[in-house]
């Protein structure tokens, strides 16, 4: 059994001894915890498995709803549910817990656990509802905002855009909190810098993806560029930006084609600058997709286009191309 629930029930054993001592001294004040309560609590401890302990807990609450042991029992069972590794099972256990322990402070014991279980089990609607309610009371909980943003992004990538607006809202708020270096009360100060750094990488990526899916390129581009600046490892980010760069060049090229003679030189310079930017973005995308089976075709296509455009800008030569690609390699690559 988990050590934390053992600790919670250790009080029960101590109280059992106290009850016995008081029963031998009839002139003392009446015990606050009856022998029946102690026996029922010990039944929870002896039950095999979390489900059985929850049922024993339900029997205890039904018989002794006002017991002073109730907070310790509720907390102990909540801790044990939190340690359940299977997300689906954790959801079931947490929901059962909430049916038994109905006081507001008892619900707080498992809300975070249930939210993470919903996320792990892919129950997007349930997670969004519970997470939204949680954030009303905990408006500075950047971790929950980030988790909901990731959930909304995952759903959107799979074709469900129902949560895009909420995901973007949560992501923007979380970024604001983290960029302000606002550490939540009670957070481990030693762990905060790494959490903040990794969370910002994820949040810029997710909010950028959500903006992209929403068709808001003006918002998506700087978010994804920020994710790149923070060294996002997601090849998809670099491919989206490569697509943006390609569209920019196509537009500038068309503008050059239709430009009046007096504006041709300026339009050509603008198109060439867009092509140079495209080459840089493609080189970066080649590095980030290299060796990834999922992006093998994309990598080959970008390499081919990169070489063609590079040769166009360098007198039909590829000299220096590999050096350009190597510039975007990280030490581990």
KOLZA-959481 format. One line per 10 residues: number of its first residue (from 1); for each residue x, y, z of C-alpha. Coordinates in Angstrom, 1 decimal, always signed. Layout:
BEGIN
NUM = X Y Z ~ ...
END
This chain:
BEGIN
1 = +0.0 +0.0 +0.0 ~ +1.2 +3.5 -0.7 ~ +3.1 +5.1 +2.2 ~ +1.0 +8.2 +2.1 ~ -2.3 +6.4 +2.7 ~ -0.5 +4.4 +5.4 ~ +0.3 +7.7 +7.0 ~ -3.3 +8.9 +6.7 ~ -4.5 +5.8 +8.4 ~ -1.8 +5.8 +11.1
11 = -4.0 +8.3 +12.9 ~ -6.7 +5.7 +13.0 ~ -4.5 +3.2 +14.8 ~ -3.5 +5.8 +17.3 ~ -7.1 +6.8 +17.9 ~ -7.9 +3.1 +18.5 ~ -5.4 +3.0 +21.4 ~ -6.8 +6.3 +22.7 ~ -10.4 +5.0 +22.7 ~ -9.3 +1.9 +24.6
21 = -7.5 +4.0 +27.1 ~ -10.5 +6.2 +27.6 ~ -12.9 +3.3 +27.9 ~ -10.9 +2.2 +30.9 ~ -11.4 +5.6 +32.5 ~ -15.2 +6.2 +32.6 ~ -14.9 +9.5 +34.4 ~ -13.0 +11.1 +31.6 ~ -14.8 +13.0 +28.8 ~ -16.5 +11.0 +26.1
31 = -14.2 +10.1 +23.3 ~ -14.5 +12.1 +20.1 ~ -14.0 +9.0 +18.0 ~ -16.0 +5.9 +18.8 ~ -14.8 +2.4 +18.6 ~ -17.2 +1.8 +15.7 ~ -15.6 +4.6 +13.7 ~ -12.1 +3.1 +14.3 ~ -13.3 -0.3 +13.3 ~ -14.9 +1.0 +10.1
41 = -11.7 +3.0 +9.3 ~ -9.5 +0.0 +9.9 ~ -11.7 -1.9 +7.4 ~ -10.7 +0.7 +4.8 ~ -7.1 +0.1 +5.5 ~ -7.4 -3.7 +5.3 ~ -9.4 -3.7 +2.0 ~ -7.5 -5.1 -1.0 ~ -7.2 -2.6 -3.9 ~ -8.3 +1.0 -4.3
51 = -11.8 +0.1 -5.5 ~ -12.4 -2.0 -2.4 ~ -11.0 +0.7 -0.2 ~ -13.3 +3.3 -1.8 ~ -16.3 +1.1 -1.1 ~ -15.2 +0.6 +2.5 ~ -14.9 +4.4 +2.6 ~ -18.4 +4.8 +1.3 ~ -19.7 +2.6 +4.1 ~ -17.8 +4.7 +6.6
61 = -19.2 +8.0 +5.3 ~ -22.7 +6.5 +5.3 ~ -22.5 +5.5 +8.9 ~ -20.3 +8.3 +10.2 ~ -20.7 +11.4 +8.0 ~ -19.6 +13.8 +10.7 ~ -16.6 +11.7 +11.9 ~ -13.4 +13.6 +12.7 ~ -11.6 +10.8 +10.8 ~ -13.3 +11.8 +7.6
71 = -10.7 +14.4 +6.4 ~ -7.8 +11.9 +6.9 ~ -9.6 +9.1 +5.1 ~ -10.6 +11.3 +2.2 ~ -7.0 +12.6 +1.8 ~ -5.5 +9.1 +2.0 ~ -7.8 +7.7 -0.6 ~ -7.2 +10.7 -2.9 ~ -3.4 +10.2 -2.7 ~ -3.8 +6.6 -3.6
81 = -6.0 +7.4 -6.6 ~ -3.3 +9.9 -7.7 ~ -0.8 +7.1 -7.8 ~ -2.9 +4.9 -10.2 ~ -0.8 +4.7 -13.4 ~ -3.7 +3.9 -15.8 ~ -5.5 +7.1 -17.0 ~ -8.8 +5.4 -17.7 ~ -8.8 +3.6 -14.3 ~ -7.8 +6.8 -12.6
91 = -10.8 +8.6 -14.1 ~ -13.1 +5.9 -12.9 ~ -11.6 +5.9 -9.4 ~ -11.7 +9.7 -9.1 ~ -15.3 +9.8 -10.2 ~ -16.2 +7.2 -7.7 ~ -14.4 +9.2 -5.0 ~ -16.4 +12.3 -5.9 ~ -19.7 +10.4 -5.5 ~ -18.6 +9.3 -2.0
101 = -16.8 +12.4 -0.7 ~ -19.1 +15.3 -1.6 ~ -17.7 +18.1 +0.5 ~ -16.1 +21.0 -1.4 ~ -12.7 +20.6 +0.3 ~ -12.8 +16.8 -0.5 ~ -13.4 +17.5 -4.2 ~ -10.2 +19.6 -4.2 ~ -8.3 +16.5 -3.2 ~ -8.9 +14.9 -6.6
111 = -9.7 +17.7 -9.0 ~ -6.1 +18.0 -10.2 ~ -5.8 +14.2 -10.4 ~ -9.0 +13.9 -12.3 ~ -8.1 +16.7 -14.7 ~ -4.7 +15.0 -15.6 ~ -6.5 +11.7 -15.9 ~ -9.0 +13.2 -18.4 ~ -6.1 +14.6 -20.4 ~ -4.3 +11.3 -20.3
121 = -7.4 +9.4 -21.3 ~ -8.1 +11.8 -24.2 ~ -11.4 +13.0 -22.6 ~ -11.2 +16.5 -24.0 ~ -14.7 +17.8 -23.2 ~ -14.5 +16.6 -19.6 ~ -11.0 +18.1 -19.2 ~ -12.0 +21.4 -20.6 ~ -15.1 +21.6 -18.4 ~ -13.2 +20.6 -15.2
131 = -10.2 +22.7 -16.1 ~ -12.3 +25.8 -16.8 ~ -14.0 +25.4 -13.4 ~ -10.6 +24.9 -11.7 ~ -9.1 +28.0 -13.3 ~ -11.9 +30.2 -12.1 ~ -10.6 +29.5 -8.6 ~ -7.0 +29.2 -9.5 ~ -6.4 +31.9 -12.2 ~ -2.6 +31.7 -11.9
141 = -2.3 +28.0 -12.5 ~ -0.1 +28.1 -15.6 ~ +0.4 +24.4 -15.6 ~ -3.3 +23.7 -16.0 ~ -3.6 +26.3 -18.7 ~ -0.7 +24.7 -20.6 ~ -2.2 +21.2 -20.3 ~ -5.5 +22.5 -21.6 ~ -3.7 +24.3 -24.5 ~ -1.9 +21.1 -25.4
151 = -5.2 +19.2 -25.3 ~ -6.9 +21.7 -27.5 ~ -4.0 +21.6 -30.0 ~ -4.0 +17.8 -30.1 ~ -7.8 +17.8 -30.7 ~ -7.4 +20.4 -33.5 ~ -4.7 +18.4 -35.2 ~ -7.0 +15.4 -35.2 ~ -9.7 +17.5 -36.8 ~ -11.8 +18.7 -33.9
161 = -11.6 +22.5 -33.8 ~ -14.2 +22.9 -31.1 ~ -11.6 +23.9 -28.5 ~ -9.3 +26.1 -30.6 ~ -10.5 +29.4 -29.2 ~ -10.3 +28.3 -25.6 ~ -6.9 +26.7 -26.2 ~ -5.5 +30.0 -27.6 ~ -6.9 +31.9 -24.7 ~ -5.4 +29.6 -22.1
171 = -2.1 +29.5 -23.9 ~ -1.9 +33.3 -24.2 ~ -2.6 +33.6 -20.4 ~ +0.0 +31.0 -19.5 ~ +2.6 +32.6 -21.7 ~ +2.0 +36.0 -20.0 ~ +2.4 +34.4 -16.6 ~ +5.5 +32.5 -17.4 ~ +7.1 +35.4 -19.3 ~ +6.5 +37.6 -16.2
181 = +8.4 +34.8 -14.3 ~ +5.4 +34.6 -11.9 ~ +6.1 +31.4 -9.9 ~ +2.9 +30.0 -8.3 ~ +2.6 +30.1 -4.6 ~ +4.1 +26.9 -3.0 ~ +6.0 +25.9 -6.2 ~ +9.5 +24.4 -5.8 ~ +11.8 +27.3 -6.5 ~ +14.6 +25.0 -7.5
191 = +12.4 +23.4 -10.2 ~ +10.8 +26.5 -11.4 ~ +13.4 +27.7 -14.0 ~ +13.4 +24.5 -15.9 ~ +9.7 +24.1 -15.8 ~ +9.3 +27.7 -17.0 ~ +11.7 +27.2 -19.9 ~ +10.2 +23.9 -21.1 ~ +6.7 +25.2 -20.7 ~ +7.3 +28.3 -22.8
201 = +8.7 +26.1 -25.6 ~ +5.6 +24.0 -25.5 ~ +3.2 +26.9 -25.2 ~ +4.6 +28.9 -28.1 ~ +4.4 +25.8 -30.2 ~ +0.8 +24.9 -29.2 ~ -0.6 +28.4 -29.5 ~ +1.1 +28.8 -32.8 ~ -0.4 +25.6 -34.1 ~ -3.8 +26.6 -32.8
211 = -3.5 +30.0 -34.6 ~ -2.4 +28.3 -37.8 ~ -5.3 +25.9 -37.7 ~ -7.6 +28.9 -37.1 ~ -6.2 +30.5 -40.3 ~ -4.7 +33.3 -38.3 ~ -1.3 +33.4 -39.9 ~ -0.4 +36.8 -38.6 ~ -0.7 +35.5 -35.1 ~ +0.7 +32.0 -35.8
221 = +4.0 +33.1 -37.4 ~ +5.5 +35.0 -34.5 ~ +4.5 +32.4 -32.0 ~ +6.1 +29.6 -34.1 ~ +9.2 +31.7 -34.7 ~ +9.4 +32.2 -30.9 ~ +9.2 +28.4 -30.5 ~ +12.1 +28.0 -32.9 ~ +14.1 +30.6 -31.0 ~ +13.5 +28.6 -27.9
231 = +14.7 +25.4 -29.8 ~ +11.5 +23.6 -30.2 ~ +12.3 +20.0 -31.2 ~ +9.0 +19.6 -33.2 ~ +9.7 +19.2 -36.9 ~ +6.2 +20.3 -37.7 ~ +6.9 +23.8 -36.5 ~ +9.7 +24.2 -39.0 ~ +7.6 +22.8 -41.8 ~ +4.8 +25.2 -41.2
241 = +7.2 +28.1 -41.2 ~ +8.8 +26.7 -44.4 ~ +5.3 +26.8 -46.0 ~ +4.9 +30.4 -44.9 ~ +8.2 +31.3 -46.4 ~ +7.4 +29.6 -49.7 ~ +4.1 +31.5 -49.9 ~ +5.9 +34.7 -49.2 ~ +8.3 +34.1 -52.1 ~ +5.5 +33.1 -54.4
251 = +3.7 +36.3 -53.6 ~ +6.8 +38.5 -54.1 ~ +7.6 +36.7 -57.4 ~ +4.1 +37.4 -58.7 ~ +4.4 +41.0 -57.7 ~ +7.7 +41.2 -59.6 ~ +6.0 +39.7 -62.7 ~ +3.3 +42.3 -62.8 ~ +5.3 +45.2 -61.6 ~ +5.6 +48.3 -64.0
261 = +8.9 +48.8 -65.6 ~ +9.8 +51.6 -63.2 ~ +9.3 +49.3 -60.2 ~ +10.9 +46.2 -61.6 ~ +14.3 +46.6 -59.9 ~ +12.8 +47.2 -56.5 ~ +10.3 +44.3 -56.9 ~ +13.2 +42.0 -58.0 ~ +15.2 +42.9 -54.9 ~ +12.2 +42.2 -52.7
271 = +11.6 +38.9 -54.4 ~ +15.3 +37.9 -54.0 ~ +15.2 +38.8 -50.3 ~ +12.2 +36.6 -49.9 ~ +14.0 +33.8 -51.7 ~ +17.1 +34.2 -49.5 ~ +14.8 +34.0 -46.4 ~ +13.2 +30.9 -47.9 ~ +16.6 +29.2 -48.4 ~ +17.4 +29.9 -44.7
281 = +14.1 +28.5 -43.5 ~ +14.4 +25.4 -45.8 ~ +17.9 +24.7 -44.5 ~ +16.6 +24.8 -40.9 ~ +13.7 +22.5 -41.8 ~ +16.0 +20.0 -43.5 ~ +18.0 +19.7 -40.3 ~ +15.0 +19.3 -38.1 ~ +13.3 +16.7 -40.3 ~ +16.4 +14.7 -41.1
291 = +16.4 +11.1 -39.9 ~ +12.8 +11.2 -38.9 ~ +10.8 +8.5 -40.7 ~ +7.6 +10.4 -40.3 ~ +8.9 +13.3 -42.3 ~ +11.1 +11.4 -44.8 ~ +9.1 +12.6 -47.8 ~ +8.9 +16.1 -46.6 ~ +12.6 +16.2 -46.0 ~ +13.4 +14.9 -49.5
301 = +11.1 +17.4 -51.1 ~ +12.5 +20.3 -49.2 ~ +16.1 +19.2 -49.9 ~ +15.4 +19.2 -53.6 ~ +13.7 +22.6 -53.5 ~ +16.5 +24.0 -51.3 ~ +19.2 +22.9 -53.7 ~ +17.4 +24.3 -56.7 ~ +16.8 +27.7 -55.1 ~ +20.3 +27.8 -53.7
311 = +21.8 +27.2 -57.1 ~ +19.6 +29.9 -58.6 ~ +21.0 +32.4 -56.1 ~ +24.6 +31.2 -56.4 ~ +25.5 +31.0 -60.1 ~ +24.2 +27.4 -60.4 ~ +26.6 +26.2 -57.7 ~ +25.9 +24.3 -54.4 ~ +29.2 +25.5 -52.9 ~ +28.5 +26.5 -49.3
321 = +25.1 +24.7 -49.2 ~ +26.2 +22.1 -46.8 ~ +27.8 +24.7 -44.5 ~ +24.5 +26.5 -44.5 ~ +22.7 +23.3 -43.4 ~ +25.3 +22.6 -40.8 ~ +24.8 +26.0 -39.3 ~ +21.4 +24.9 -38.0 ~ +22.6 +21.6 -36.6 ~ +22.6 +21.4 -32.8
331 = +25.4 +19.9 -30.8 ~ +23.5 +16.6 -30.4 ~ +22.8 +16.3 -34.2
END
